[in-house]
Amino acid sequence: MENKLTVGKIFWVLLIPAFTVGMGNGSVFGAAVMCAVGRGPYESWGGWGAEGYDPTTFSGFINWMMILFGVAFSIILALALKKHGEIEMQRDNTGW
């Protein structure tokens, strides 16, 4: 038998639900950091255009944390599903 949980088969699960869950966690982390250390010496809140992704701005820091957490959560879920597929493949070979 083959692993039925390949990246090609779970791509949309990794792209949409996993990435958005990770981004939600990143926004909470970014907000908690801002609450803990203060707003910081940001000259701009960074809400317009490319400035929104500049990590030296308030909004840019939050956005980068969301992207980072989204990618990390997707990678962790991909590895977990790959391992789950391997376990299922092994179980299917035992005749249960």
One Martini backbone bead per residue (centre of mass of N, CA, C, O) as a GRO file, in nm:
protein
   96
    1MET     BB    1   0.103   0.032   0.010
    2GLU     BB    2   0.021   0.371   0.027
    3ASN     BB    3   0.045   0.697   0.096
    4LYS     BB    4  -0.250   0.900   0.121
    5LEU     BB    5  -0.081   1.158   0.267
    6THR     BB    6   0.005   1.365   0.060
    7VAL     BB    7   0.074   1.678  -0.037
    8GLY     BB    8  -0.115   1.675  -0.287
    9LYS     BB    9  -0.377   1.585  -0.113
   10ILE     BB   10  -0.323   1.827   0.130
   11PHE     BB   11  -0.286   2.119   0.020
   12TRP     BB   12  -0.557   2.270   0.098
   13VAL     BB   13  -0.527   2.218   0.401
   14LEU     BB   14  -0.256   2.376   0.425
   15LEU     BB   15  -0.338   2.651   0.295
   16ILE     BB   16  -0.600   2.729   0.454
   17PRO     BB   17  -0.655   2.620   0.746
   18ALA     BB   18  -0.360   2.612   0.854
   19PHE     BB   19  -0.270   2.901   0.785
   20THR     BB   20  -0.500   3.051   0.941
   21VAL     BB   21  -0.441   2.938   1.218
   22GLY     BB   22  -0.150   3.041   1.232
   23MET     BB   23  -0.225   3.341   1.194
   24GLY     BB   24  -0.391   3.365   1.451
   25ASN     BB   25  -0.157   3.299   1.641
   26GLY     BB   26   0.027   3.534   1.543
   27SER     BB   27  -0.159   3.768   1.629
   28VAL     BB   28  -0.154   3.702   1.929
   29PHE     BB   29   0.149   3.716   1.967
   30GLY     BB   30   0.189   4.007   1.865
   31ALA     BB   31  -0.001   4.137   2.073
   32ALA     BB   32   0.147   4.033   2.327
   33VAL     BB   33   0.413   4.172   2.268
   34MET     BB   34   0.298   4.458   2.261
   35CYS     BB   35   0.194   4.447   2.555
   36ALA     BB   36   0.469   4.376   2.697
   37VAL     BB   37   0.670   4.603   2.537
   38GLY     BB   38   0.515   4.771   2.364
   39ARG     BB   39   0.500   4.965   2.082
   40GLY     BB   40   0.732   5.141   2.042
   41PRO     BB   41   0.947   5.328   1.802
   42TYR     BB   42   0.729   5.383   1.590
   43GLU     BB   43   0.674   5.597   1.317
   44SER     BB   44   0.473   5.376   1.203
   45TRP     BB   45   0.200   5.163   1.162
   46GLY     BB   46   0.185   5.030   0.860
   47GLY     BB   47  -0.105   5.039   0.664
   48TRP     BB   48   0.036   5.103   0.372
   49GLY     BB   49   0.099   4.880   0.171
   50ALA     BB   50   0.427   4.789   0.203
   51GLU     BB   51   0.439   4.896   0.502
   52GLY     BB   52   0.272   4.644   0.618
   53TYR     BB   53   0.567   4.460   0.573
   54ASP     BB   54   0.733   4.622   0.773
   55PRO     BB   55   0.900   4.520   1.064
   56THR     BB   56   0.936   4.834   1.173
   57THR     BB   57   0.637   4.816   1.208
   58PHE     BB   58   0.357   4.749   1.365
   59SER     BB   59   0.201   4.592   1.136
   60GLY     BB   60   0.446   4.433   1.021
   61PHE     BB   61   0.501   4.258   1.264
   62ILE     BB   62   0.230   4.113   1.268
   63ASN     BB   63   0.237   4.003   0.977
   64TRP     BB   64   0.498   3.831   1.012
   65MET     BB   65   0.388   3.652   1.236
   66MET     BB   66   0.158   3.534   1.069
   67ILE     BB   67   0.329   3.407   0.846
   68LEU     BB   68   0.517   3.236   1.021
   69PHE     BB   69   0.292   3.071   1.166
   70GLY     BB   70   0.157   2.958   0.911
   71VAL     BB   71   0.400   2.801   0.805
   72ALA     BB   72   0.461   2.634   1.058
   73PHE     BB   73   0.184   2.492   1.082
   74SER     BB   74   0.193   2.358   0.801
   75ILE     BB   75   0.448   2.189   0.850
   76ILE     BB   76   0.351   2.035   1.098
   77LEU     BB   77   0.101   1.909   0.959
   78ALA     BB   78   0.248   1.763   0.731
   79LEU     BB   79   0.418   1.579   0.915
   80ALA     BB   80   0.181   1.449   1.068
   81LEU     BB   81   0.031   1.333   0.817
   82LYS     BB   82   0.261   1.163   0.713
   83LYS     BB   83   0.285   0.982   0.964
   84HIS     BB   84  -0.007   0.885   0.960
   85GLY     BB   85   0.013   0.748   0.683
   86GLU     BB   86   0.232   0.544   0.768
   87ILE     BB   87   0.066   0.405   0.988
   88GLU     BB   88  -0.170   0.322   0.806
   89MET     BB   89  -0.003   0.155   0.611
   90GLN     BB   90   0.094  -0.049   0.824
   91ARG     BB   91  -0.188  -0.139   0.916
   92ASP     BB   92  -0.287  -0.243   0.631
   93ASN     BB   93  -0.057  -0.478   0.622
   94THR     BB   94  -0.173  -0.660   0.876
   95GLY     BB   95  -0.508  -0.708   0.836
   96TRP     BB   96  -0.713  -0.510   1.003
   0.00000   0.00000   0.00000
